[in-house]
Structure formats: C-alpha cells, structure tokens
C-alpha cells in the first residue's frame, strides 16, 4: 500500500468538526448525547456527540490529577469532570447522562475502578470502559497495523489485525518525560516547560533536544511489535503534536509512521463513539 492511500480522512474531518464545536457548540434536539471522558496526564477532555455521532460540543482543561496513567488526585479529577460537564450542559441546554471512559492498556486491574468512580461521581452513567489505543482506532479506522497513543505519562500500543485488537501494552514514557528534559536543558520550572512544549512555534527548536526521548519511545514500539507483520504505525495522543516526532519514529523503526492533523483529540472522540455500544435511549 502506498503512503498516499494511508490517510486519516474520516479522522481529520471529525477532529475539525470537534474543534469547531468546542468554539461554537451546536445546539440541537438530539434524543441522546454520547460523552467521551478522557482523563489524561496533562489534560482532561470531554467530547460530546449527538445521536448521529457528530460532534456538538467539547471542553478541556490542563490538569495534574493523573500521573503515568493513574489517578492520583481523585477529588480534583471529579471536580474537573463535573465542572466541564456542567459547562457543556449549559452550552447545549441539555443534560449529559451517558459517558464512556478509557484507561491505558494493561492497567484495568490497577486503575479502572478509579476512572469509573471519577466519571460516576461527576454525575455520569458510565456505559463503557475500554483501553485508550482501542478507543483511538474508533476514529482512525485502522484495519492492520499499530496504533501508538503517546500521552503525558505513558505510551500505549495496540496491534490490529483485520480490524481487531490482538495485542495491547502500556509503558511509562510520554510527554512528562519531554517536560523533564526541557526543564533540565533550559533550567526552567517543570510547569513552564510544560507550557513551552505546547507552543508549536517552539517545536523545531525542541526536536533535537527531545530526540533521545522519542528514540526511547521508538525502542518501546520496536520491542512490542516483534513477531507482528506491521507495515504502518499510527500516532495519537497529545504528545504526538510535536512536529517531526513521526519522522524520528519512522527512521528508528523502519516502518511508515504517520499521525492525524491534531492527534490530541482522537482518543476522546473515540471514547465518545464507544459510548454508544452500551448507551440507552
């Protein structure tokens, strides 16, 4: 398959529509709303779809309530999700009842209960709980290949064959490590490093500084795709917003690597799409 055919047409359009809906919510008379709650290490995102699975609103807030994929500030997480829920309900003029959530792969025994409790304590009825890379593929629509979700604290990898997930794993390396490296290299506080890396205008300058961390992530990918016939790596997650990250990973792995135009919102939209599987009308 040529690179030209490996596109994210559906994904990019859905993300574009979501970005517009964040700025200008679409008030409709939908019979049901599906909400995706993404408790990220650096950012909490709520994405809302209508009965036709189209984005109608969304909101996000940078926070420090999750570390390495684990909820470390339960009350803080509940308050943020509750506040964002209330904000979106006011914008839409409707109650948001049903929500799905996601966790890093392999952490279900450790933290799925905490995530579930956060969503329910914020006032939602939880309809579905799944792993993050699988949620992302609800939007990516990858049949065969690897979906790599690089978040703030962890890198999650899902291997797909014929559209089905055959292997998932999560490793503790992600955007937090970027910020630590920036903080050390520039001798600035961690919080300032976080903001500095989010500014796309700094990415060209930061790429050589962050290359060792990206190469470590590449090594993690190589380790976990051994034994699988992987011809395509798809990147999602806020950390993948770093310009040029896909080129380093492709060079290191030797496998064609690409990402959507805005990988930050892919997983929360996939979570929202997954909400319909057990949602009630």
MORAUR-V652646 format. One record per residue. N is the residue number from 1. RES is the residue in three letters. SS is DSSP state (2 for helix, 1 for strand, 0 for the rest). PHI is phi in whole degrees, 0 to 359 (999 if undefined). PSI is psi in degrees with one decimal (none if undefined). Layout:
n=N res=RES ss=SS phi=PHI psi=PSI
n=N res=RES ss=SS phi=PHI psi=PSI
//
This chain:
n=1 res=UNK ss=0 phi=999 psi=132.9
n=2 res=UNK ss=0 phi=280 psi=159.7
n=3 res=UNK ss=2 phi=298 psi=-30.7
n=4 res=UNK ss=2 phi=297 psi=-27.7
n=5 res=UNK ss=2 phi=276 psi=-17.1
n=6 res=UNK ss=0 phi=273 psi=80.5
n=7 res=UNK ss=0 phi=243 psi=165.5
n=8 res=UNK ss=0 phi=244 psi=50.6
n=9 res=UNK ss=2 phi=301 psi=-52.0
n=10 res=UNK ss=2 phi=297 psi=-45.4
n=11 res=UNK ss=2 phi=300 psi=-50.3
n=12 res=UNK ss=2 phi=296 psi=-36.9
n=13 res=UNK ss=2 phi=292 psi=-41.5
n=14 res=UNK ss=2 phi=297 psi=-42.2
n=15 res=UNK ss=2 phi=294 psi=-41.7
n=16 res=UNK ss=2 phi=301 psi=-44.7
n=17 res=UNK ss=2 phi=297 psi=-37.5
n=18 res=UNK ss=2 phi=293 psi=-43.2
n=19 res=UNK ss=2 phi=300 psi=-39.4
n=20 res=UNK ss=2 phi=294 psi=-40.2
n=21 res=UNK ss=2 phi=292 psi=-28.3
n=22 res=UNK ss=2 phi=296 psi=-43.8
n=23 res=UNK ss=2 phi=283 psi=-37.3
n=24 res=UNK ss=0 phi=224 psi=86.7
n=25 res=UNK ss=0 phi=304 psi=142.3
n=26 res=UNK ss=0 phi=263 psi=101.8
n=27 res=UNK ss=0 phi=280 psi=116.8
n=28 res=UNK ss=0 phi=225 psi=179.2
n=29 res=UNK ss=0 phi=252 psi=52.8
n=30 res=UNK ss=0 phi=294 psi=140.9
n=31 res=UNK ss=0 phi=285 psi=-17.6
n=32 res=UNK ss=0 phi=203 psi=148.7
n=33 res=UNK ss=0 phi=238 psi=138.6
n=34 res=UNK ss=1 phi=250 psi=122.4
n=35 res=UNK ss=1 phi=248 psi=133.9
n=36 res=UNK ss=1 phi=254 psi=126.4
n=37 res=UNK ss=1 phi=251 psi=114.8
n=38 res=UNK ss=1 phi=248 psi=104.5
n=39 res=UNK ss=1 phi=271 psi=89.1
n=40 res=UNK ss=0 phi=270 psi=163.6
n=41 res=UNK ss=0 phi=296 psi=-39.6
n=42 res=UNK ss=0 phi=257 psi=-22.2
n=43 res=UNK ss=1 phi=210 psi=139.1
n=44 res=UNK ss=1 phi=256 psi=125.0
n=45 res=UNK ss=1 phi=237 psi=134.8
n=46 res=UNK ss=1 phi=244 psi=127.2
n=47 res=UNK ss=1 phi=240 psi=132.0
n=48 res=UNK ss=1 phi=241 psi=128.3
n=49 res=UNK ss=1 phi=245 psi=153.2
n=50 res=UNK ss=0 phi=269 psi=-171.3
n=51 res=UNK ss=0 phi=296 psi=-20.9
n=52 res=UNK ss=0 phi=265 psi=10.8
n=53 res=UNK ss=0 phi=63 psi=34.5
n=54 res=UNK ss=0 phi=252 psi=140.1
n=55 res=UNK ss=1 phi=297 psi=131.3
n=56 res=UNK ss=1 phi=240 psi=-21.6
n=57 res=UNK ss=1 phi=191 psi=168.9
n=58 res=UNK ss=1 phi=185 psi=161.9
n=59 res=UNK ss=1 phi=203 psi=155.4
n=60 res=UNK ss=1 phi=211 psi=157.9
n=61 res=UNK ss=1 phi=213 psi=128.8
n=62 res=UNK ss=1 phi=290 psi=135.5
n=63 res=UNK ss=0 phi=206 psi=168.8
n=64 res=UNK ss=0 phi=232 psi=54.1
n=65 res=UNK ss=0 phi=254 psi=-8.7
n=66 res=UNK ss=1 phi=231 psi=136.4
n=67 res=UNK ss=1 phi=226 psi=131.5
n=68 res=UNK ss=0 phi=52 psi=38.6
n=69 res=UNK ss=0 phi=79 psi=4.4
n=70 res=UNK ss=1 phi=244 psi=138.7
n=71 res=UNK ss=1 phi=289 psi=118.8
n=72 res=UNK ss=0 phi=248 psi=-14.7
n=73 res=UNK ss=0 phi=230 psi=85.9
n=74 res=UNK ss=2 phi=298 psi=-49.5
n=75 res=UNK ss=2 phi=297 psi=-42.5
n=76 res=UNK ss=2 phi=298 psi=-40.6
n=77 res=UNK ss=2 phi=295 psi=-44.9
n=78 res=UNK ss=2 phi=300 psi=-45.1
n=79 res=UNK ss=2 phi=297 psi=-40.3
n=80 res=UNK ss=2 phi=294 psi=-47.8
n=81 res=UNK ss=2 phi=297 psi=-41.2
n=82 res=UNK ss=2 phi=297 psi=-43.2
n=83 res=UNK ss=2 phi=295 psi=-43.1
n=84 res=UNK ss=2 phi=293 psi=-38.1
n=85 res=UNK ss=2 phi=300 psi=-47.8
n=86 res=UNK ss=2 phi=297 psi=-41.9
n=87 res=UNK ss=2 phi=300 psi=-44.6
n=88 res=UNK ss=2 phi=289 psi=-36.3
n=89 res=UNK ss=2 phi=296 psi=-38.3
n=90 res=UNK ss=2 phi=294 psi=-38.7
n=91 res=UNK ss=2 phi=291 psi=-36.9
n=92 res=UNK ss=2 phi=270 psi=-17.8
n=93 res=UNK ss=0 phi=67 psi=31.5
n=94 res=UNK ss=0 phi=210 psi=155.6
n=95 res=UNK ss=0 phi=276 psi=136.2
n=96 res=UNK ss=0 phi=262 psi=113.8
n=97 res=UNK ss=0 phi=257 psi=-49.7
n=98 res=UNK ss=1 phi=261 psi=137.8
n=99 res=UNK ss=1 phi=215 psi=151.5
n=100 res=UNK ss=1 phi=243 psi=160.6
n=101 res=UNK ss=1 phi=218 psi=168.8
n=102 res=UNK ss=1 phi=220 psi=157.2
n=103 res=UNK ss=1 phi=227 psi=157.5
n=104 res=UNK ss=0 phi=300 psi=142.1
n=105 res=UNK ss=0 phi=300 psi=139.9
n=106 res=UNK ss=0 phi=86 psi=-0.1
n=107 res=UNK ss=0 phi=253 psi=9.7
n=108 res=UNK ss=2 phi=299 psi=-36.0
n=109 res=UNK ss=2 phi=287 psi=-23.1
n=110 res=UNK ss=2 phi=265 psi=-41.7
n=111 res=UNK ss=2 phi=228 psi=-1.6
n=112 res=UNK ss=2 phi=299 psi=-34.3
n=113 res=UNK ss=2 phi=295 psi=-39.0
n=114 res=UNK ss=2 phi=294 psi=-45.5
n=115 res=UNK ss=2 phi=297 psi=-45.1
n=116 res=UNK ss=2 phi=302 psi=-45.3
n=117 res=UNK ss=2 phi=294 psi=-36.9
n=118 res=UNK ss=2 phi=299 psi=-48.3
n=119 res=UNK ss=2 phi=296 psi=-43.3
n=120 res=UNK ss=2 phi=289 psi=-39.3
n=121 res=UNK ss=2 phi=294 psi=-25.0
n=122 res=UNK ss=0 phi=281 psi=-6.4
n=123 res=UNK ss=0 phi=109 psi=8.2
n=124 res=UNK ss=0 phi=265 psi=157.1
n=125 res=UNK ss=1 phi=263 psi=114.8
n=126 res=UNK ss=1 phi=284 psi=122.7
n=127 res=UNK ss=1 phi=258 psi=-23.5
n=128 res=UNK ss=1 phi=200 psi=142.2
n=129 res=UNK ss=1 phi=227 psi=122.6
n=130 res=UNK ss=1 phi=219 psi=175.3
n=131 res=UNK ss=1 phi=275 psi=153.6
n=132 res=UNK ss=2 phi=297 psi=-48.0
n=133 res=UNK ss=2 phi=297 psi=-34.1
n=134 res=UNK ss=2 phi=294 psi=-40.1
n=135 res=UNK ss=2 phi=299 psi=-43.4
n=136 res=UNK ss=2 phi=301 psi=-36.5
n=137 res=UNK ss=2 phi=288 psi=-13.5
n=138 res=UNK ss=2 phi=298 psi=-26.6
n=139 res=UNK ss=2 phi=261 psi=-38.6
n=140 res=UNK ss=2 phi=289 psi=-37.0
n=141 res=UNK ss=0 phi=64 psi=41.7
n=142 res=UNK ss=0 phi=278 psi=130.4
n=143 res=UNK ss=0 phi=272 psi=-44.8
n=144 res=UNK ss=0 phi=222 psi=132.1
n=145 res=UNK ss=1 phi=142 psi=-164.6
n=146 res=UNK ss=1 phi=240 psi=131.1
n=147 res=UNK ss=1 phi=258 psi=120.2
n=148 res=UNK ss=1 phi=246 psi=113.3
n=149 res=UNK ss=1 phi=259 psi=103.3
n=150 res=UNK ss=1 phi=262 psi=104.5
n=151 res=UNK ss=0 phi=262 psi=-158.6
n=152 res=UNK ss=0 phi=287 psi=-41.0
n=153 res=UNK ss=0 phi=250 psi=-24.6
n=154 res=UNK ss=0 phi=222 psi=163.3
n=155 res=UNK ss=1 phi=243 psi=116.8
n=156 res=UNK ss=1 phi=258 psi=137.9
n=157 res=UNK ss=1 phi=234 psi=128.6
n=158 res=UNK ss=1 phi=240 psi=130.6
n=159 res=UNK ss=1 phi=259 psi=128.0
n=160 res=UNK ss=1 phi=244 psi=138.7
n=161 res=UNK ss=1 phi=225 psi=122.7
n=162 res=UNK ss=0 phi=54 psi=38.2
n=163 res=UNK ss=0 phi=82 psi=-1.1
n=164 res=UNK ss=1 phi=247 psi=141.3
n=165 res=UNK ss=1 phi=284 psi=124.1
n=166 res=UNK ss=1 phi=248 psi=-9.0
n=167 res=UNK ss=1 phi=198 psi=134.9
n=168 res=UNK ss=1 phi=223 psi=147.0
n=169 res=UNK ss=1 phi=203 psi=157.8
n=170 res=UNK ss=1 phi=222 psi=135.3
n=171 res=UNK ss=1 phi=233 psi=144.4
n=172 res=UNK ss=0 phi=279 psi=69.4
n=173 res=UNK ss=0 phi=215 psi=133.1
n=174 res=UNK ss=0 phi=188 psi=-151.5
n=175 res=UNK ss=2 phi=298 psi=-29.2
n=176 res=UNK ss=2 phi=301 psi=-38.0
n=177 res=UNK ss=2 phi=292 psi=-33.7
n=178 res=UNK ss=2 phi=302 psi=-48.8
n=179 res=UNK ss=2 phi=296 psi=-38.2
n=180 res=UNK ss=2 phi=297 psi=-41.8
n=181 res=UNK ss=2 phi=294 psi=-43.7
n=182 res=UNK ss=2 phi=297 psi=-43.5
n=183 res=UNK ss=2 phi=302 psi=-43.5
n=184 res=UNK ss=2 phi=289 psi=-42.0
n=185 res=UNK ss=2 phi=291 psi=-37.3
n=186 res=UNK ss=2 phi=259 psi=-2.8
n=187 res=UNK ss=0 phi=54 psi=50.6
n=188 res=UNK ss=0 phi=234 psi=158.1
n=189 res=UNK ss=0 phi=299 psi=154.1
n=190 res=UNK ss=2 phi=304 psi=-45.2
n=191 res=UNK ss=2 phi=299 psi=-37.5
n=192 res=UNK ss=2 phi=290 psi=-37.2
n=193 res=UNK ss=2 phi=296 psi=-37.4
n=194 res=UNK ss=2 phi=301 psi=-46.5
n=195 res=UNK ss=2 phi=292 psi=-37.8
n=196 res=UNK ss=2 phi=296 psi=-39.8
n=197 res=UNK ss=2 phi=286 psi=-22.3
n=198 res=UNK ss=2 phi=285 psi=-19.1
n=199 res=UNK ss=0 phi=278 psi=111.6
n=200 res=UNK ss=2 phi=301 psi=-22.9
n=201 res=UNK ss=2 phi=293 psi=-18.1
n=202 res=UNK ss=2 phi=264 psi=-5.0
n=203 res=UNK ss=2 phi=295 psi=-40.7
n=204 res=UNK ss=2 phi=299 psi=-39.7
n=205 res=UNK ss=2 phi=290 psi=-37.3
n=206 res=UNK ss=2 phi=280 psi=-24.7
n=207 res=UNK ss=2 phi=306 psi=-47.4
n=208 res=UNK ss=2 phi=296 psi=-33.5
n=209 res=UNK ss=2 phi=294 psi=-37.8
n=210 res=UNK ss=2 phi=267 psi=-4.1
n=211 res=UNK ss=2 phi=306 psi=-41.6
n=212 res=UNK ss=2 phi=300 psi=-36.9
n=213 res=UNK ss=2 phi=290 psi=-40.9
n=214 res=UNK ss=2 phi=297 psi=-38.1
n=215 res=UNK ss=2 phi=292 psi=-32.7
n=216 res=UNK ss=2 phi=295 psi=-42.9
n=217 res=UNK ss=2 phi=299 psi=-39.9
n=218 res=UNK ss=2 phi=299 psi=-40.6
n=219 res=UNK ss=2 phi=295 psi=-37.2
n=220 res=UNK ss=2 phi=297 psi=-43.6
n=221 res=UNK ss=2 phi=299 psi=-47.4
n=222 res=UNK ss=2 phi=302 psi=-42.6
n=223 res=UNK ss=2 phi=300 psi=-39.5
n=224 res=UNK ss=2 phi=267 psi=-9.7
n=225 res=UNK ss=2 phi=261 psi=0.5
n=226 res=UNK ss=0 phi=301 psi=135.5
n=227 res=UNK ss=0 phi=90 psi=-8.4
n=228 res=UNK ss=0 phi=250 psi=145.1
n=229 res=UNK ss=0 phi=273 psi=82.7
n=230 res=UNK ss=0 phi=260 psi=121.4
n=231 res=UNK ss=0 phi=248 psi=-3.2
n=232 res=UNK ss=0 phi=208 psi=131.8
n=233 res=UNK ss=1 phi=243 psi=125.2
n=234 res=UNK ss=1 phi=249 psi=123.8
n=235 res=UNK ss=1 phi=261 psi=136.9
n=236 res=UNK ss=1 phi=220 psi=175.5
n=237 res=UNK ss=0 phi=102 psi=150.5
n=238 res=UNK ss=2 phi=303 psi=-34.7
n=239 res=UNK ss=2 phi=295 psi=-25.9
n=240 res=UNK ss=2 phi=286 psi=-4.0
n=241 res=UNK ss=2 phi=292 psi=-15.5
n=242 res=UNK ss=0 phi=301 psi=119.2
n=243 res=UNK ss=0 phi=298 psi=127.4
n=244 res=UNK ss=0 phi=94 psi=-4.9
n=245 res=UNK ss=2 phi=298 psi=-36.7
n=246 res=UNK ss=2 phi=293 psi=-31.6
n=247 res=UNK ss=2 phi=291 psi=-39.0
n=248 res=UNK ss=2 phi=294 psi=-44.2
n=249 res=UNK ss=2 phi=295 psi=-40.7
n=250 res=UNK ss=2 phi=297 psi=-42.5
n=251 res=UNK ss=2 phi=296 psi=-40.4
n=252 res=UNK ss=2 phi=287 psi=-39.9
n=253 res=UNK ss=2 phi=271 psi=-24.4
n=254 res=UNK ss=0 phi=76 psi=14.1
n=255 res=UNK ss=0 phi=240 psi=136.3
n=256 res=UNK ss=0 phi=307 psi=124.2
n=257 res=UNK ss=1 phi=233 psi=131.5
n=258 res=UNK ss=1 phi=213 psi=172.4
n=259 res=UNK ss=1 phi=212 psi=157.4
n=260 res=UNK ss=0 phi=294 psi=170.3
n=261 res=UNK ss=0 phi=294 psi=-34.6
n=262 res=UNK ss=0 phi=227 psi=90.8
n=263 res=UNK ss=2 phi=289 psi=-10.5
n=264 res=UNK ss=2 phi=295 psi=-34.9
n=265 res=UNK ss=2 phi=260 psi=1.5
n=266 res=UNK ss=2 phi=296 psi=-50.1
n=267 res=UNK ss=2 phi=296 psi=-48.1
n=268 res=UNK ss=2 phi=300 psi=-34.1
n=269 res=UNK ss=2 phi=291 psi=-38.4
n=270 res=UNK ss=2 phi=295 psi=-36.3
n=271 res=UNK ss=2 phi=296 psi=-43.5
n=272 res=UNK ss=2 phi=298 psi=-41.2
n=273 res=UNK ss=2 phi=297 psi=-36.4
n=274 res=UNK ss=2 phi=290 psi=-21.3
n=275 res=UNK ss=2 phi=302 psi=-29.9
n=276 res=UNK ss=2 phi=289 psi=-17.9
n=277 res=UNK ss=2 phi=298 psi=-33.7
n=278 res=UNK ss=0 phi=232 psi=10.9
n=279 res=UNK ss=0 phi=291 psi=156.6
n=280 res=UNK ss=0 phi=245 psi=143.9
n=281 res=UNK ss=0 phi=256 psi=none
//
